[in-house]
Amino acid sequence: MSARRKSLRVEPYGWNLYLFTDRAKWARFCSKRGADPFADLFKQAEAAVGMTDWNAEHCECVVGVFDGDLATLAHEMTHAAIAILNNAGVKFAATNSEPLAYLVGYLTGECARSIQPKARR
């Protein structure tokens, strides 16, 4: 899998999502965005197959999927969707899960080809 980066504007929420398949590029991008390079986030990323970090003040998520697995992508997109919806004040629960389900589906679908170029959308 070649290293890719995808940028996605998530409307109507006004967020930017950045997806990386290369761990080092993900870490550099997070550092440039103000994340502390010695924080637990980076220590966890050394062994993780995927990581998601977000900055609600700047309305952006930085996602890394390092193993090329669509299941990892869906997992990380769930973290991103929760951050985006929480920031927007959208309430969701087991009895009202559609906002979360739709956003996870959208984000995963938009990013799938960056993980597996032949993935169907």
ZIKA-V91817 format. One record per pair of residues at least 12 apart in sequence whose C-alpha atoms are under 8 Angstrom apart, sorted by the first residue. I is the first residue (numbers start at 1). J is the second residue. Records with the same first field share a line. If there is no record, write none. Layout:
I->J / J
//
This chain:
1->68 / 115 / 116
2->21
3->20 / 21 / 22
4->19 / 20 / 21 / 22 / 114 / 115
5->18 / 19 / 20 / 21 / 114
6->18 / 19 / 20 / 111 / 114
7->19
13->84 / 85 / 88
14->59
15->59 / 60 / 61 / 84
16->59 / 60 / 61
17->60 / 61 / 62 / 63
18->60 / 61 / 62 / 63
19->62 / 63 / 64 / 65 / 111
20->62 / 63 / 64 / 65 / 66
21->64 / 65 / 66 / 67 / 68 / 114 / 115
22->64 / 65 / 66
23->45 / 46 / 64 / 65 / 66
26->62 / 63 / 64
27->42
30->53 / 62
41->53
48->66
49->65 / 66 / 67 / 72
50->63 / 64 / 65 / 66 / 67 / 72 / 73 / 76
51->63 / 64 / 65 / 76
52->64 / 76 / 79 / 80
53->80
54->80 / 83
56->83 / 84 / 87
59->84
61->80
63->76 / 77 / 80
64->76
65->115
68->115 / 116
69->115 / 116
70->112 / 115 / 116
73->108 / 111 / 112 / 115
74->104 / 108
77->104 / 107 / 108
78->100 / 104
81->100 / 103 / 104 / 107
82->100
85->99 / 100
109->121
//
